[in-house]
């Protein structure tokens, strides 16, 4: 258990950030699976948007986003 006030505050903030990051991860992973099942330009556009958003929020690195986008673009 954290003892200091700052550590307690940090723990609360980390818990909140983790939940937000999880929401972002779930969204882009669902978009990726949809795009792999039905590779259409419309689905690809949605995936690109989700991946860019995740990279901007530092949930994933920009290189991972670029790698996934490249691989999905090959399917279309």
Buried (B, 14 or more C-beta within 10 A) or exposed (E): EEEEEEEEEEEEEEEEEEEEBEEBBEBBEEBBEBBEEEBEEEBBEBBBEBBBBBBEEEBBEEEEBEEBBEEBBEEE
